[in-house]
């Protein structure tokens, strides 16, 4: 959730350090525009999660997220 430039975790309500202009703490931002056949007909849903809420969320996954090492672009 974004208020001004401040980002809040939608799950725990905690304010993430930093802003969207000056990123400090990393969070997960999800934005989904649902299509006509989804039952949410053209709605755009978005939310933010802090890292610990992200960890809790993916713990409940039956299949864990894919992980790749970031390759440095040097
Ligand atoms: Zn959180």
PDB file of the backbone (N, CA, C, O) and the ligand in Angstrom, with CONECT records:
HET     ZN  A 101       1
ATOM      1  N   UNK A   1       0.854  -1.195   0.000  1.00  0.00           N
ATOM      2  CA  UNK A   1       0.000   0.000   0.000  1.00  0.00           C
ATOM      3  C   UNK A   1       0.885   1.238   0.000  1.00  0.00           C
ATOM      4  O   UNK A   1       1.893   1.280   0.705  1.00  0.00           O
ATOM      5  N   UNK A   2       0.530   2.214  -0.760  1.00  0.00           N
ATOM      6  CA  UNK A   2       1.332   3.418  -0.893  1.00  0.00           C
ATOM      7  C   UNK A   2       0.531   4.628  -0.418  1.00  0.00           C
ATOM      8  O   UNK A   2      -0.589   4.868  -0.867  1.00  0.00           O
ATOM      9  N   UNK A   3       1.132   5.383   0.502  1.00  0.00           N
ATOM     10  CA  UNK A   3       0.542   6.650   0.931  1.00  0.00           C
ATOM     11  C   UNK A   3       1.550   7.724   0.636  1.00  0.00           C
ATOM     12  O   UNK A   3       2.580   7.794   1.306  1.00  0.00           O
ATOM     13  N   UNK A   4       1.294   8.567  -0.344  1.00  0.00           N
ATOM     14  CA  UNK A   4       2.341   9.476  -0.779  1.00  0.00           C
ATOM     15  C   UNK A   4       3.452   8.634  -1.359  1.00  0.00           C
ATOM     16  O   UNK A   4       3.236   7.825  -2.261  1.00  0.00           O
ATOM     17  N   UNK A   5       4.643   8.835  -0.830  1.00  0.00           N
ATOM     18  CA  UNK A   5       5.755   8.026  -1.317  1.00  0.00           C
ATOM     19  C   UNK A   5       6.144   6.952  -0.317  1.00  0.00           C
ATOM     20  O   UNK A   5       7.137   6.249  -0.501  1.00  0.00           O
ATOM     21  N   UNK A   6       5.354   6.829   0.747  1.00  0.00           N
ATOM     22  CA  UNK A   6       5.678   5.869   1.785  1.00  0.00           C
ATOM     23  C   UNK A   6       4.972   4.553   1.480  1.00  0.00           C
ATOM     24  O   UNK A   6       3.818   4.541   1.053  1.00  0.00           O
ATOM     25  N   UNK A   7       5.671   3.456   1.700  1.00  0.00           N
ATOM     26  CA  UNK A   7       5.105   2.151   1.388  1.00  0.00           C
ATOM     27  C   UNK A   7       4.836   1.380   2.677  1.00  0.00           C
ATOM     28  O   UNK A   7       5.697   1.312   3.555  1.00  0.00           O
ATOM     29  N   UNK A   8       3.660   0.808   2.790  1.00  0.00           N
ATOM     30  CA  UNK A   8       3.279  -0.012   3.936  1.00  0.00           C
ATOM     31  C   UNK A   8       3.078  -1.450   3.487  1.00  0.00           C
ATOM     32  O   UNK A   8       2.616  -1.716   2.377  1.00  0.00           O
ATOM     33  N   UNK A   9       3.435  -2.373   4.375  1.00  0.00           N
ATOM     34  CA  UNK A   9       3.154  -3.779   4.110  1.00  0.00           C
ATOM     35  C   UNK A   9       1.658  -4.015   4.321  1.00  0.00           C
ATOM     36  O   UNK A   9       1.127  -3.703   5.387  1.00  0.00           O
ATOM     37  N   UNK A  10       0.983  -4.556   3.325  1.00  0.00           N
ATOM     38  CA  UNK A  10      -0.459  -4.776   3.437  1.00  0.00           C
ATOM     39  C   UNK A  10      -0.818  -5.854   4.453  1.00  0.00           C
ATOM     40  O   UNK A  10      -1.919  -5.844   5.004  1.00  0.00           O
ATOM     41  N   UNK A  11       0.100  -6.782   4.705  1.00  0.00           N
ATOM     42  CA  UNK A  11      -0.223  -7.886   5.601  1.00  0.00           C
ATOM     43  C   UNK A  11      -0.109  -7.469   7.072  1.00  0.00           C
ATOM     44  O   UNK A  11      -1.034  -7.696   7.852  1.00  0.00           O
ATOM     45  N   UNK A  12       1.025  -6.859   7.456  1.00  0.00           N
ATOM     46  CA  UNK A  12       1.231  -6.538   8.875  1.00  0.00           C
ATOM     47  C   UNK A  12       1.069  -5.048   9.159  1.00  0.00           C
ATOM     48  O   UNK A  12       1.066  -4.643  10.322  1.00  0.00           O
ATOM     49  N   UNK A  13       0.934  -4.224   8.118  1.00  0.00           N
ATOM     50  CA  UNK A  13       0.710  -2.802   8.312  1.00  0.00           C
ATOM     51  C   UNK A  13       1.955  -2.014   8.652  1.00  0.00           C
ATOM     52  O   UNK A  13       1.887  -0.804   8.867  1.00  0.00           O
ATOM     53  N   UNK A  14       3.084  -2.682   8.703  1.00  0.00           N
ATOM     54  CA  UNK A  14       4.330  -2.015   9.054  1.00  0.00           C
ATOM     55  C   UNK A  14       4.791  -1.123   7.914  1.00  0.00           C
ATOM     56  O   UNK A  14       4.633  -1.456   6.739  1.00  0.00           O
ATOM     57  N   UNK A  15       5.360   0.007   8.279  1.00  0.00           N
ATOM     58  CA  UNK A  15       5.895   0.906   7.268  1.00  0.00           C
ATOM     59  C   UNK A  15       7.280   0.423   6.836  1.00  0.00           C
ATOM     60  O   UNK A  15       8.164   0.205   7.664  1.00  0.00           O
ATOM     61  N   UNK A  16       7.443   0.264   5.558  1.00  0.00           N
ATOM     62  CA  UNK A  16       8.761  -0.118   5.064  1.00  0.00           C
ATOM     63  C   UNK A  16       9.666   1.097   5.056  1.00  0.00           C
ATOM     64  O   UNK A  16       9.257   2.201   4.694  1.00  0.00           O
ATOM     65  N   UNK A  17      10.905   0.869   5.464  1.00  0.00           N
ATOM     66  CA  UNK A  17      11.872   1.968   5.436  1.00  0.00           C
ATOM     67  C   UNK A  17      12.120   2.362   3.995  1.00  0.00           C
ATOM     68  O   UNK A  17      12.139   1.525   3.093  1.00  0.00           O
ATOM     69  N   UNK A  18      12.308   3.637   3.804  1.00  0.00           N
ATOM     70  CA  UNK A  18      12.546   4.117   2.448  1.00  0.00           C
ATOM     71  C   UNK A  18      11.236   4.484   1.782  1.00  0.00           C
ATOM     72  O   UNK A  18      10.165   4.283   2.354  1.00  0.00           O
ATOM     73  N   UNK A  19      11.316   5.007   0.603  1.00  0.00           N
ATOM     74  CA  UNK A  19      10.140   5.392  -0.163  1.00  0.00           C
ATOM     75  C   UNK A  19      10.306   4.853  -1.572  1.00  0.00           C
ATOM     76  O   UNK A  19      11.328   4.249  -1.900  1.00  0.00           O
ATOM     77  N   UNK A  20       9.302   5.073  -2.399  1.00  0.00           N
ATOM     78  CA  UNK A  20       9.454   4.604  -3.776  1.00  0.00           C
ATOM     79  C   UNK A  20      10.458   5.455  -4.555  1.00  0.00           C
ATOM     80  O   UNK A  20      10.937   5.054  -5.616  1.00  0.00           O
ATOM     81  N   UNK A  21      10.769   6.636  -4.012  1.00  0.00           N
ATOM     82  CA  UNK A  21      11.791   7.467  -4.653  1.00  0.00           C
ATOM     83  C   UNK A  21      13.178   7.127  -4.144  1.00  0.00           C
ATOM     84  O   UNK A  21      14.170   7.238  -4.864  1.00  0.00           O
ATOM     85  N   UNK A  22      13.226   6.703  -2.861  1.00  0.00           N
ATOM     86  CA  UNK A  22      14.502   6.452  -2.199  1.00  0.00           C
ATOM     87  C   UNK A  22      14.415   5.093  -1.522  1.00  0.00           C
ATOM     88  O   UNK A  22      14.195   5.018  -0.313  1.00  0.00           O
ATOM     89  N   UNK A  23      14.581   4.042  -2.268  1.00  0.00           N
ATOM     90  CA  UNK A  23      14.367   2.713  -1.694  1.00  0.00           C
ATOM     91  C   UNK A  23      15.345   2.409  -0.567  1.00  0.00           C
ATOM     92  O   UNK A  23      16.548   2.633  -0.702  1.00  0.00           O
ATOM     93  N   UNK A  24      14.827   1.899   0.539  1.00  0.00           N
ATOM     94  CA  UNK A  24      15.675   1.486   1.645  1.00  0.00           C
ATOM     95  C   UNK A  24      15.493  -0.002   1.795  1.00  0.00           C
ATOM     96  O   UNK A  24      16.251  -0.795   1.237  1.00  0.00           O
ATOM     97  N   UNK A  25      14.470  -0.379   2.562  1.00  0.00           N
ATOM     98  CA  UNK A  25      14.141  -1.774   2.753  1.00  0.00           C
ATOM     99  C   UNK A  25      13.420  -2.308   1.511  1.00  0.00           C
ATOM    100  O   UNK A  25      12.600  -1.614   0.910  1.00  0.00           O
ATOM    101  N   UNK A  26      13.731  -3.521   1.148  1.00  0.00           N
ATOM    102  CA  UNK A  26      13.072  -4.091  -0.022  1.00  0.00           C
ATOM    103  C   UNK A  26      11.775  -4.770   0.353  1.00  0.00           C
ATOM    104  O   UNK A  26      11.684  -5.430   1.389  1.00  0.00           O
ATOM    105  N   UNK A  27      10.788  -4.610  -0.478  1.00  0.00           N
ATOM    106  CA  UNK A  27       9.524  -5.303  -0.290  1.00  0.00           C
ATOM    107  C   UNK A  27       9.089  -5.897  -1.613  1.00  0.00           C
ATOM    108  O   UNK A  27       9.748  -5.744  -2.642  1.00  0.00           O
ATOM    109  N   UNK A  28       7.964  -6.576  -1.554  1.00  0.00           N
ATOM    110  CA  UNK A  28       7.422  -7.180  -2.758  1.00  0.00           C
ATOM    111  C   UNK A  28       6.217  -6.362  -3.187  1.00  0.00           C
ATOM    112  O   UNK A  28       5.308  -6.133  -2.389  1.00  0.00           O
ATOM    113  N   UNK A  29       6.200  -5.929  -4.412  1.00  0.00           N
ATOM    114  CA  UNK A  29       5.032  -5.215  -4.924  1.00  0.00           C
ATOM    115  C   UNK A  29       4.359  -6.070  -5.978  1.00  0.00           C
ATOM    116  O   UNK A  29       4.995  -6.536  -6.923  1.00  0.00           O
ATOM    117  N   UNK A  30       3.071  -6.267  -5.804  1.00  0.00           N
ATOM    118  CA  UNK A  30       2.294  -7.050  -6.757  1.00  0.00           C
ATOM    119  C   UNK A  30       1.217  -6.149  -7.347  1.00  0.00           C
ATOM    120  O   UNK A  30       0.497  -5.464  -6.620  1.00  0.00           O
ATOM    121  N   UNK A  31       1.119  -6.159  -8.629  1.00  0.00           N
ATOM    122  CA  UNK A  31       0.005  -5.468  -9.276  1.00  0.00           C
ATOM    123  C   UNK A  31      -0.558  -6.392 -10.333  1.00  0.00           C
ATOM    124  O   UNK A  31       0.162  -6.900 -11.192  1.00  0.00           O
ATOM    125  N   UNK A  32      -1.842  -6.596 -10.252  1.00  0.00           N
ATOM    126  CA  UNK A  32      -2.491  -7.514 -11.171  1.00  0.00           C
ATOM    127  C   UNK A  32      -3.723  -6.859 -11.763  1.00  0.00           C
ATOM    128  O   UNK A  32      -4.624  -6.424 -11.045  1.00  0.00           O
ATOM    129  N   UNK A  33      -3.746  -6.798 -13.061  1.00  0.00           N
ATOM    130  CA  UNK A  33      -4.950  -6.308 -13.710  1.00  0.00           C
ATOM    131  C   UNK A  33      -5.737  -7.521 -14.196  1.00  0.00           C
ATOM    132  O   UNK A  33      -5.322  -8.229 -15.114  1.00  0.00           O
ATOM    133  N   UNK A  34      -6.883  -7.741 -13.554  1.00  0.00           N
ATOM    134  CA  UNK A  34      -7.685  -8.927 -13.838  1.00  0.00           C
ATOM    135  C   UNK A  34      -8.449  -8.743 -15.137  1.00  0.00           C
ATOM    136  O   UNK A  34      -8.971  -7.665 -15.423  1.00  0.00           O
ATOM    137  N   UNK A  35      -8.505  -9.785 -15.897  1.00  0.00           N
ATOM    138  CA  UNK A  35      -9.165  -9.706 -17.195  1.00  0.00           C
ATOM    139  C   UNK A  35     -10.669  -9.893 -17.112  1.00  0.00           C
ATOM    140  O   UNK A  35     -11.231 -10.147 -16.046  1.00  0.00           O
ATOM    141  N   UNK A  36     -11.280  -9.766 -18.227  1.00  0.00           N
ATOM    142  CA  UNK A  36     -12.736  -9.806 -18.344  1.00  0.00           C
ATOM    143  C   UNK A  36     -13.333 -11.108 -17.841  1.00  0.00           C
ATOM    144  O   UNK A  36     -14.427 -11.108 -17.276  1.00  0.00           O
ATOM    145  N   UNK A  37     -12.631 -12.219 -18.038  1.00  0.00           N
ATOM    146  CA  UNK A  37     -13.194 -13.528 -17.696  1.00  0.00           C
ATOM    147  C   UNK A  37     -12.845 -13.985 -16.281  1.00  0.00           C
ATOM    148  O   UNK A  37     -13.139 -15.123 -15.915  1.00  0.00           O
ATOM    149  N   UNK A  38     -12.223 -13.119 -15.482  1.00  0.00           N
ATOM    150  CA  UNK A  38     -11.735 -13.534 -14.169  1.00  0.00           C
ATOM    151  C   UNK A  38     -12.798 -13.420 -13.089  1.00  0.00           C
ATOM    152  O   UNK A  38     -12.630 -13.993 -12.013  1.00  0.00           O
ATOM    153  N   UNK A  39     -13.887 -12.699 -13.337  1.00  0.00           N
ATOM    154  CA  UNK A  39     -14.846 -12.433 -12.267  1.00  0.00           C
ATOM    155  C   UNK A  39     -14.524 -11.138 -11.539  1.00  0.00           C
ATOM    156  O   UNK A  39     -15.322 -10.653 -10.736  1.00  0.00           O
ATOM    157  N   UNK A  40     -13.354 -10.580 -11.822  1.00  0.00           N
ATOM    158  CA  UNK A  40     -12.993  -9.283 -11.250  1.00  0.00           C
ATOM    159  C   UNK A  40     -12.969  -8.231 -12.348  1.00  0.00           C
ATOM    160  O   UNK A  40     -12.458  -7.126 -12.171  1.00  0.00           O
ATOM    161  N   UNK A  41     -13.515  -8.593 -13.441  1.00  0.00           N
ATOM    162  CA  UNK A  41     -13.773  -7.767 -14.614  1.00  0.00           C
ATOM    163  C   UNK A  41     -13.063  -6.415 -14.688  1.00  0.00           C
ATOM    164  O   UNK A  41     -13.636  -5.379 -14.350  1.00  0.00           O
ATOM    165  N   UNK A  42     -11.807  -6.444 -15.136  1.00  0.00           N
ATOM    166  CA  UNK A  42     -11.095  -5.198 -15.396  1.00  0.00           C
ATOM    167  C   UNK A  42     -10.567  -4.482 -14.168  1.00  0.00           C
ATOM    168  O   UNK A  42     -10.070  -3.362 -14.284  1.00  0.00           O
ATOM    169  N   UNK A  43     -10.661  -5.103 -12.977  1.00  0.00           N
ATOM    170  CA  UNK A  43     -10.138  -4.453 -11.772  1.00  0.00           C
ATOM    171  C   UNK A  43      -8.631  -4.622 -11.696  1.00  0.00           C
ATOM    172  O   UNK A  43      -8.086  -5.650 -12.099  1.00  0.00           O
ATOM    173  N   UNK A  44      -7.966  -3.605 -11.175  1.00  0.00           N
ATOM    174  CA  UNK A  44      -6.526  -3.700 -10.939  1.00  0.00           C
ATOM    175  C   UNK A  44      -6.303  -3.786  -9.438  1.00  0.00           C
ATOM    176  O   UNK A  44      -6.677  -2.875  -8.698  1.00  0.00           O
ATOM    177  N   UNK A  45      -5.698  -4.872  -8.989  1.00  0.00           N
ATOM    178  CA  UNK A  45      -5.420  -5.070  -7.565  1.00  0.00           C
ATOM    179  C   UNK A  45      -3.922  -4.932  -7.357  1.00  0.00           C
ATOM    180  O   UNK A  45      -3.134  -5.436  -8.158  1.00  0.00           O
ATOM    181  N   UNK A  46      -3.520  -4.252  -6.285  1.00  0.00           N
ATOM    182  CA  UNK A  46      -2.104  -4.174  -5.996  1.00  0.00           C
ATOM    183  C   UNK A  46      -1.879  -4.180  -4.497  1.00  0.00           C
ATOM    184  O   UNK A  46      -2.711  -3.695  -3.730  1.00  0.00           O
ATOM    185  N   UNK A  47      -0.757  -4.727  -4.089  1.00  0.00           N
ATOM    186  CA  UNK A  47      -0.386  -4.704  -2.674  1.00  0.00           C
ATOM    187  C   UNK A  47       1.119  -4.843  -2.516  1.00  0.00           C
ATOM    188  O   UNK A  47       1.832  -5.221  -3.446  1.00  0.00           O
ATOM    189  N   UNK A  48       1.579  -4.530  -1.320  1.00  0.00           N
ATOM    190  CA  UNK A  48       2.992  -4.623  -0.990  1.00  0.00           C
ATOM    191  C   UNK A  48       3.169  -5.525   0.222  1.00  0.00           C
ATOM    192  O   UNK A  48       2.314  -5.556   1.107  1.00  0.00           O
ATOM    193  N   UNK A  49       4.256  -6.244   0.264  1.00  0.00           N
ATOM    194  CA  UNK A  49       4.581  -7.080   1.417  1.00  0.00           C
ATOM    195  C   UNK A  49       6.010  -6.789   1.848  1.00  0.00           C
ATOM    196  O   UNK A  49       6.890  -6.604   1.008  1.00  0.00           O
ATOM    197  N   UNK A  50       6.244  -6.747   3.173  1.00  0.00           N
ATOM    198  CA  UNK A  50       7.619  -6.647   3.649  1.00  0.00           C
ATOM    199  C   UNK A  50       8.283  -8.013   3.496  1.00  0.00           C
ATOM    200  O   UNK A  50       7.621  -9.006   3.193  1.00  0.00           O
ATOM    201  N   UNK A  51       9.584  -8.052   3.708  1.00  0.00           N
ATOM    202  CA  UNK A  51      10.301  -9.303   3.446  1.00  0.00           C
ATOM    203  C   UNK A  51       9.847 -10.426   4.375  1.00  0.00           C
ATOM    204  O   UNK A  51       9.744 -11.573   3.941  1.00  0.00           O
ATOM    205  N   UNK A  52       9.572 -10.117   5.656  1.00  0.00           N
ATOM    206  CA  UNK A  52       9.184 -11.206   6.559  1.00  0.00           C
ATOM    207  C   UNK A  52       7.793 -11.736   6.245  1.00  0.00           C
ATOM    208  O   UNK A  52       7.537 -12.928   6.412  1.00  0.00           O
ATOM    209  N   UNK A  53       6.880 -10.861   5.789  1.00  0.00           N
ATOM    210  CA  UNK A  53       5.562 -11.348   5.376  1.00  0.00           C
ATOM    211  C   UNK A  53       5.663 -12.140   4.082  1.00  0.00           C
ATOM    212  O   UNK A  53       4.916 -13.097   3.876  1.00  0.00           O
ATOM    213  N   UNK A  54       6.565 -11.753   3.227  1.00  0.00           N
ATOM    214  CA  UNK A  54       6.821 -12.529   2.016  1.00  0.00           C
ATOM    215  C   UNK A  54       7.291 -13.937   2.385  1.00  0.00           C
ATOM    216  O   UNK A  54       6.819 -14.926   1.825  1.00  0.00           O
ATOM    217  N   UNK A  55       8.237 -14.013   3.344  1.00  0.00           N
ATOM    218  CA  UNK A  55       8.739 -15.320   3.773  1.00  0.00           C
ATOM    219  C   UNK A  55       7.624 -16.190   4.336  1.00  0.00           C
ATOM    220  O   UNK A  55       7.559 -17.384   4.042  1.00  0.00           O
ATOM    221  N   UNK A  56       6.737 -15.593   5.152  1.00  0.00           N
ATOM    222  CA  UNK A  56       5.608 -16.346   5.708  1.00  0.00           C
ATOM    223  C   UNK A  56       4.672 -16.826   4.606  1.00  0.00           C
ATOM    224  O   UNK A  56       4.173 -17.951   4.647  1.00  0.00           O
ATOM    225  N   UNK A  57       4.441 -15.970   3.632  1.00  0.00           N
ATOM    226  CA  UNK A  57       3.547 -16.324   2.533  1.00  0.00           C
ATOM    227  C   UNK A  57       4.078 -17.515   1.739  1.00  0.00           C
ATOM    228  O   UNK A  57       3.344 -18.464   1.464  1.00  0.00           O
ATOM    229  N   UNK A  58       5.359 -17.457   1.374  1.00  0.00           N
ATOM    230  CA  UNK A  58       5.885 -18.519   0.522  1.00  0.00           C
ATOM    231  C   UNK A  58       6.081 -19.829   1.285  1.00  0.00           C
ATOM    232  O   UNK A  58       6.155 -20.899   0.680  1.00  0.00           O
ATOM    233  N   UNK A  59       6.164 -19.742   2.635  1.00  0.00           N
ATOM    234  CA  UNK A  59       6.220 -20.959   3.449  1.00  0.00           C
ATOM    235  C   UNK A  59       4.968 -21.807   3.271  1.00  0.00           C
ATOM    236  O   UNK A  59       5.002 -23.026   3.441  1.00  0.00           O
ATOM    237  N   UNK A  60       3.863 -21.151   2.927  1.00  0.00           N
ATOM    238  CA  UNK A  60       2.602 -21.869   2.762  1.00  0.00           C
ATOM    239  C   UNK A  60       2.430 -22.433   1.356  1.00  0.00           C
ATOM    240  O   UNK A  60       1.472 -23.156   1.084  1.00  0.00           O
ATOM    241  N   UNK A  61       3.347 -22.104   0.477  1.00  0.00           N
ATOM    242  CA  UNK A  61       3.268 -22.631  -0.883  1.00  0.00           C
ATOM    243  C   UNK A  61       3.536 -24.131  -0.882  1.00  0.00           C
ATOM    244  O   UNK A  61       4.443 -24.598  -0.194  1.00  0.00           O
ATOM    245  N   UNK A  62       2.763 -24.878  -1.639  1.00  0.00           N
ATOM    246  CA  UNK A  62       3.057 -26.301  -1.839  1.00  0.00           C
ATOM    247  C   UNK A  62       4.319 -26.446  -2.687  1.00  0.00           C
ATOM    248  O   UNK A  62       5.138 -27.337  -2.462  1.00  0.00           O
ATOM    249  N   UNK A  63       4.454 -25.569  -3.647  1.00  0.00           N
ATOM    250  CA  UNK A  63       5.630 -25.548  -4.513  1.00  0.00           C
ATOM    251  C   UNK A  63       6.363 -24.235  -4.258  1.00  0.00           C
ATOM    252  O   UNK A  63       5.803 -23.166  -4.499  1.00  0.00           O
ATOM    253  N   UNK A  64       7.579 -24.292  -3.786  1.00  0.00           N
ATOM    254  CA  UNK A  64       8.275 -23.050  -3.433  1.00  0.00           C
ATOM    255  C   UNK A  64       8.607 -22.215  -4.665  1.00  0.00           C
ATOM    256  O   UNK A  64       8.667 -22.735  -5.779  1.00  0.00           O
ATOM    257  N   UNK A  65       8.823 -20.910  -4.456  1.00  0.00           N
ATOM    258  CA  UNK A  65       9.172 -20.053  -5.586  1.00  0.00           C
ATOM    259  C   UNK A  65      10.483 -20.494  -6.223  1.00  0.00           C
ATOM    260  O   UNK A  65      11.359 -21.048  -5.559  1.00  0.00           O
ATOM    261  N   UNK A  66      10.597 -20.248  -7.479  1.00  0.00           N
ATOM    262  CA  UNK A  66      11.849 -20.546  -8.174  1.00  0.00           C
ATOM    263  C   UNK A  66      12.913 -19.556  -7.726  1.00  0.00           C
ATOM    264  O   UNK A  66      12.656 -18.360  -7.591  1.00  0.00           O
ATOM    265  N   UNK A  67      14.096 -20.071  -7.501  1.00  0.00           N
ATOM    266  CA  UNK A  67      15.187 -19.180  -7.089  1.00  0.00           C
ATOM    267  C   UNK A  67      16.313 -19.266  -8.106  1.00  0.00           C
ATOM    268  O   UNK A  67      16.689 -20.345  -8.566  1.00  0.00           O
ATOM    269  N   UNK A  68      16.827 -18.118  -8.433  1.00  0.00           N
ATOM    270  CA  UNK A  68      17.990 -18.059  -9.317  1.00  0.00           C
ATOM    271  C   UNK A  68      18.976 -17.101  -8.691  1.00  0.00           C
ATOM    272  O   UNK A  68      18.583 -16.136  -8.037  1.00  0.00           O
ATOM    273  N   UNK A  69      20.234 -17.358  -8.883  1.00  0.00           N
ATOM    274  CA  UNK A  69      21.237 -16.398  -8.440  1.00  0.00           C
ATOM    275  C   UNK A  69      21.257 -15.243  -9.435  1.00  0.00           C
ATOM    276  O   UNK A  69      21.213 -15.435 -10.650  1.00  0.00           O
ATOM    277  N   UNK A  70      21.326 -14.036  -8.871  1.00  0.00           N
ATOM    278  CA  UNK A  70      21.464 -12.882  -9.771  1.00  0.00           C
ATOM    279  C   UNK A  70      22.855 -12.889 -10.352  1.00  0.00           C
ATOM    280  O   UNK A  70      23.848 -13.012  -9.634  1.00  0.00           O
ATOM    281  N   UNK A  71      22.914 -12.756 -11.651  1.00  0.00           N
ATOM    282  CA  UNK A  71      24.228 -12.656 -12.265  1.00  0.00           C
ATOM    283  C   UNK A  71      24.585 -11.186 -12.356  1.00  0.00           C
ATOM    284  O   UNK A  71      23.765 -10.363 -12.764  1.00  0.00           O
ATOM    285  N   UNK A  72      25.786 -10.864 -11.983  1.00  0.00           N
ATOM    286  CA  UNK A  72      26.186  -9.459 -12.031  1.00  0.00           C
ATOM    287  C   UNK A  72      26.428  -9.041 -13.475  1.00  0.00           C
ATOM    288  O   UNK A  72      27.051  -9.757 -14.259  1.00  0.00           O
ATOM    289  N   UNK A  73      25.924  -7.879 -13.795  1.00  0.00           N
ATOM    290  CA  UNK A  73      25.995  -7.397 -15.169  1.00  0.00           C
ATOM    291  C   UNK A  73      27.229  -6.517 -15.354  1.00  0.00           C
ATOM    292  O   UNK A  73      27.137  -5.352 -15.741  1.00  0.00           O
ATOM    293  N   UNK A  74      28.367  -7.104 -15.070  1.00  0.00           N
ATOM    294  CA  UNK A  74      29.595  -6.304 -15.224  1.00  0.00           C
ATOM    295  C   UNK A  74      30.391  -6.772 -16.438  1.00  0.00           C
ATOM    296  O   UNK A  74      31.452  -6.222 -16.729  1.00  0.00           O
TER     297      UNK A  74
HETATM  298 ZN    ZN A 101       4.707  -7.266   6.694  1.00  0.00          ZN
END
